[in-house]
Amino acid sequence: MNPLLTTPFGNTLVIGAGPAGIHAAIDWSQRSVWIGLLNREGSHANRIEQELSEQDDMISVDIQVPRARHLSGEVQLNRFYNGYDGIEDLWHTLVLCTPGDSYMEVIRSLKLEALPRLKTIILLSPGIGSNLLVQSSLGSLAAKIEIISCSTYYASSRFPSNQATVLKSVVNGLKRKVTVSSNRLASPSLLLVKELLESRHVQCEITSNPLEAECRSITTYVHPPLFMNDFSLNEVFGRQPSRKFLYKLFPEGPITQHTIRSMVLLWKEISSLLRGLGVQPLNLLQFLNDDNYPVHETTLSRSDIENYSDMDPIQQQYLLYIRYSAILIDPFSEPDSQGKYADFSAISYQQAAIKNGYWTIPRIPYEDYKRLKMLHAVGQRLGLNMPHAHVLINRFESKLASFIQEAGADQVHPDLLQDQSEEQAEAILLTLKVSNWSI
C-alpha cells in the first residue's frame, strides 16, 4: 500500500524545537511517513544536535494529563536541521512551532522554491492575521501551498524542570478545544488536522475563515492587560528573584479591578478591529469559560455567560473578576485531606535573564507586546481608534527602553531592537484585499 494513503501528511518537517515543537513532532509522526525537526542556528540547536547524536535521534514526550497519559512515548527523527541550510526536497507538510511574529523570517529563510513537493503549511500558534501574513511571504508560491491556522497550540508544555535534556517535552495541560481553518474553501487537509487533534483528546472545530480561528486565542485578550502593567513589568524586569505569580490577585499577583477593566477595554477594541476585518467578535466570558477553563455554574450562571456581550461595562468587569477569583484554585479538583484544592494560579513570572551573553526578555509578555503592536498598526490603517492598546504598548516600550538603557544596547539580544509591526500590518491588509480565502 502507498504509505501516503495511511500517513496523509506525507513527510512532515516541524520548524522550532522548543517543547511545543518536540511535542508536535511526536504527534505528527503518527500521521507522517518521515518526521523532521529544524531549529534556527544557535546554542539551543547545537545542544539538540549533540544530544541526538548521543540518543540515537530519539525524542520523547511525557503527557501528564490523566486523559492522555497513554499518548506518552518516543519517536526517532528522520532528519534534524541545525539552521536553514541544506534542507532536502523531501517535505510535503510544514508545521510552524515558532512565535507568530517570526513567520515572515521563517518563510524567507526556508527558500521554499527549492521544496516543490511542499503542499501544506500548518501554523500551530498564530495570531490574528498570521495566515494572511504567510500568504504574503509566499509570494507566487501561495497559489500552490495551503495554509492552515490553528487558534492556538493545543497544549501547554515545557522542558523537564531539571533541564537535563532538550529532547523531552513535558505536557502538563491540554486545551479543551481548538479551532482550525484554511485559506482554501475546499480543504480535505482540515479534516486530517481535526482527526489528529481529536485523537490527542482535544476537541476541534472547523471554521470557514482563518481569521475566525486566529482570533480565538486566549493570550490575545488576557496577556497584555495582565502582564503589560507596572506590577508585572516590575517583576519581569526586576533584578531580584520574583516571588509573585502570574494569575493571582494583588498583592500576590497582578489582578485588580484596574487590570480587569483593562481586559474589558482591550477586548472591545480588538472586537472593533475584527469587525473591520469582516469577522464576528467573540463573547469574551463565554470563550474563557467554555473553550478554556470553566467554573461551576453556581459561580457564574449560564445566562450571565451567554449574555455577557450585551451587558454594560461595569457588569462585564464584575463577572470577569468573579471568573478570575474562581480559578485561583482548580474548581474541579478533588480537595486533599486538609480540604485544600489544587492551586491553579501559582505560576511564577519568568524574568529577564542573560542567555548566551545577551539579556533576553521572557516570551510573556514580549511576544504579546509584538502581537498587540501589529494589531494596533492594522487598526490604524483601518482608521480605528485603539487608545487602550496604545496605552499598553507605550507602557511596555517605556519599561523596555529603561531596561536597555540600564543594561546597555550592546548587552541585549539584537531581536529586541527589531520592529516589523508596520511591515506586517501592511502585508496583512494588502493580502486581505486581494484574497478571497479560496485561491
N, C-alpha and C positions, 0 to 999 in steps of 0.2 A: 504494500500500500504506500502511496505517496505520503511521506511524513508531513507535508504541508496540510493534508486533509485532517490529520489528528492534532497537529500543532499549528493552529491557524495564524499565529503571529509570525511564523517563519523563523528567521534568525533575528533575535532581539538584542539591541545594544542599549544599555542603561547608561545615561550620562549623569555623573555625580555619584561619588562613592561615599557619601555620608551614611548615617544609619538608615535613612529612608531609601537611599539607593541600594544598599545591601539587601534590605527587606524586599524592595520591588524586584530586584534581580532574581531572588529566590522564588517569588510568586510567579513572575513571568516565565521563569524556566519551565514551569509546569505546562505551559501552552506554547512553548517555543522549541525549535529544533536545537539551535545553539543559543547560548546566552553569553553576552559580553558585558564588560564594565569599563567605563572610561572616567578618569578624573583629570582635571587640568594639572599641569606640571606644578610641582611644589613638594614640600616636605611630607604632606599627607599622602600624595600619590607615591612618593618614594618609599614610605613606610608600608603601604599596601603591597607594592611590588616585592619588597623584601619578605614580608610575611607570606605572601602567596608562594614564593619560591620555597619556603620552609614548610608549608602546609599543603603541598600538592594541589594548589589552586582552589582549595575548598573555602567557601564562605558559609556562614550559618546564621540562623535566626532563632531566638528564644521568645516564643509567644507567651506572655504572662497573663493573658486574658482567658479566664476559665473556659468560655465557649469555644475557644480556638486553640487551646494548648496542643491539640493533636497536629496542628499545622507547623509546629516547630520542626526544624530539620536543617540539613546542609545540602549544598549543591556544589558541583565542580564547575568553575568557569571555563569556557572555551577560549576566551580572549580577555586580556586586560591591557588597556592602553594608558600609558603614562604620558598624558598630553594628547594633542590632536593630530600629531604627525603619524603617518604610517597606517592609517585606518584602511583596511581592505574592503573591497566591494563585495561584502558578504551579507549586508544587513537589510532586512525588509521592514523592520519596525525600530523606531527610537522611542525610548521612554525618558523624558527630561525630568530629572530629580534635582534640579538646581533652582535657586531663587528666581522668581518670575522676572525680576529686573535684569537678569543676566541672559535672558533668552536671545536677544539680538546678538550679543557677543558669541554665544554658543553656536548659533546657526552659522554665523560668518566663519567661525573657527573650524567648523566641520567640513567646509568645502563640499557641499552636497552634490555638486555637479559631477564629482568623482564617485558617487554612490548611486548609480542609475537603478539599482534594484529597490531602493527605498520607496515604500508606498505609504507609510503611516507614521506620524509623529504624535505621541501621547504626552500631554502636559499634565504632570502629576499634581502640581500645586501652583496653578496660575493665579493671576489677579484679574480684575476687570479689564478687558481689552487685550489679554495676552494672546488669544487666538488670532486676532487681527494683527497684532504686532509680529507674530511669527509668519503669518501670510506675507506681510510686507518684507520681512527679512529674506524670504524665499525667492522673491522676485519672480522670474519666469517659471521657476520650478513649482510655484504654488498651484499651477494647473494640474499637476500630476500627483501631488502629495496631499493626502488627507490629514487634517489636524484635529485631534480630539482633545477637548478640555475636560478635566475633572474639576469639580467645585473645590476640592481640597484633597490633600494627601489623606488617605483613608485610615491612617493610624497615627499614633504618637510613638516615637522610637528614640533610642539613644544607644551609644556605645556602652559596654559594661562600665560600671561606676569605677572600677579599679584601673580602667584604661589599659588593661593587659593586652588587648587586641583591637584592631580596627577591622577585623574580618567577621565580627559577630554583631548583629543588630538585636537589641533587646526591645521588644514591642510591649509597652505597658498600657496601651489603650487602643481600641478600635472604634472608629466612628460608627454611630448608629446608621447613618445614611449619607450617601454621596450622590451628587447629580453629575451626569455626563452629557456632553453634546458634541456635535461635529460640524465642521464647515461644509459638509456635504448633506444635502437633504435626504438622499437615499444612502444609508451607511450600514452595511452588514457588520462592519467592524465595531460599531457601537454595541451591538448585541453581544459580541465577543468580550468586550470590556465589562459589560454588565454581568455576564456569566462568570467571568473571572473574579470580580469583586464579590459577588454573592457567594461564590464558593469559599471565599475568605470570611464569610459571616458578616458581610456589610451590605445593607440594603442599597440598591442602586436604582435611580430614576433617570430616565432619558428625557431631555428637553429639546426643543426644536432649534434653539439659538444658543451658540456658545456663551454669549453674554449672560443669558439666564442661568447657566451653570456657574459661570465665574463669579457672579455676584453673591453666590451662596457659600461664601467662606466667612466663618465666624471672626477670623482675625481682622478682616476689613473694617468691621464695626466696633470691635471690642479693644483691640490692641492700642490704637492711637490714643483714645481717651484715658485708658488705664495706665499707659506707660510713657506718654509724652506729656507728663505733668511734673511739677517741681519735685514732688515726693519721690516718684520713680526715677527721674533723671538724676537726682542726687545719689540714689542707690547705685544706678548703672555706672555713673562716672566717679563714684566715691573711691577714695584710696584705702579706706578701711573695709574689712570684710563685712558684707551686708548680713544683717540678722532680721531682715524684713521678708515679706512673702508677697508674691505677685497678685494673688486673688483674695487677700484678706481685707477686712475692714480696718480703717485707721484706728489706732496708730500702728497696728501690726502690718498693714498694707495700705494701698493707695485708694481704697474705695471709700468715698464720702458722698454726700449729696451733690457736691460740685462735679465729681468725676462721672456720676450717673447722669447729671444734666448734660455734661459734655458728650456722653454717649448718645443721648437722645438727639442733641443738636447735630452731631455728625451723621447719624442715621438719616435724618431729614434732608441734609444736604446731599448725601450720596443717593437718596431716593430721587431727588430732583435731577441729579446727573443721569441716573438710569432712565428716567422718563425722556430726557433729552437724547438718549441713545436708542430709544424705542423699546425699552424693556420695562415690564411691570415691576415696581419695587416689592420687597418682601415685608411681611409683618415681623418686626424685629423680635418681639417677645415669643411669638409662635415658633419662629425659626430657632431661637436659642433653646426653647423647651422641647420642641418636637423632633428637631433634627440633631440636637446636640446633647445637652444634659437636662433631663426632665426633673421636675419636682412633683410632690404629691398634689393632687387636686384640692386637698384641704388647704394647701398653702396658696395656690393660685387656681382660681376656678376656670373651667373651660370657657365660660362666657367672657371672662376678662382677657384670657389669652386670645381668643378669636376676634374680639372687638377692639384689640389694643390700638390698631392704626387709627381708629376713629375717635379716640379719647383726646382730651385736652392734655397739653404738655405736662402739667403737674401730676395728673393721674398716671401718665406714662412713666414719669420718673419714679413715682411711688411704687408702681408694680415692678419696675426694673430693680429697684433697691431691695424689694422683698425677694425677688428671684436670686440676687447675689447673696443675700443673707442666708437663704435657704440652702445654698450649696457650699457653705463653709464646711459642712460635713457632707459626706455622701448620703443623701436622704434615703437611699435604698439599700444601704449596707446593713449588716447584722451587728447590733451592739455587742461589745465584749462583756466580760463578767462584771465590769465596773459600770456598765451602761453607756460606754462611750462609743460613738460611731466613727467610722473611718474619716480621718482629717483630709478632706478633699482639696483644700485650698493651700496647703503648706508647701507651695512650690517656690523655691528660692530664686532670687534675682541672679542672673548671670551678670558679671561686671566686666568693664573694660580691662583688658589684660595685655601683657606683652607676649606675642607669639611670633617665633621666628624673627626676633629682632625688631618687630613693629608693634605699636599699640593697635589693637583691634577692638571694634565695638560689637557687643553681642547681637545676635540675629533679632532678638526682641530688645529694643524697638527699632533697630537700624533698618531692617527690611520693611517694617511697617511705615517708617518715615518715607522711604523711597517710593513705596507703593502709593501712599497718600499724596506725595508731591506730584506724581504723574497724574493722578486723578484730578487734582486741583488744576493742573495745566490743561487737561481735557476740558474741564468745566469752563475755564477762561475762554477757550476757543469756541465753546458753545454759547458764550455770553451769559453764563450762570454765575451768580454770586455765591461763593462758598466761604464766608467770613470765618466760620469756626475752624474749618480745615486750615485756613491761613494762620490762625492763632496757634494751632498745634504745631504746624510746620515751623513757624518763627521761633517758638519756644525751644523746639529741638535744635534748630540751627544755631540759636544763641548759645545753648549749652555746649554744643559740639565745637563751635568756634572758640569758646573759652578754654575748652579742654585741649584743642590743638595748639592754641597759643601757649598754654602752660607746658604741654609736653614737647612742643617744637614740631613744626611741619615735617621735618625730615625724620621724625620718630613715629609717625603714624603711617598705617598702611596706605599705599597710593590709591586704593579703591575708595577710600574715604573722601578723596578730593575730586572724585568724578561725579558729574551730574548729567544724566541723559534724559531727564524728565521731559524737557521740551521736545527733543528729537523723538522720543517715544510717543508723546501725545500727538505730534504731527503725523507720525506714521499710522497710528491707530485710526485717526479720523479720516485720513486720505484713503486708507484701505476700506473703511466702512462705507465711504461714499461710492466706491466702485464695486463693492462686493454685495451680492445678494445671498451669501452663505451657501450657494449651490453652483459653484463654478462648473 
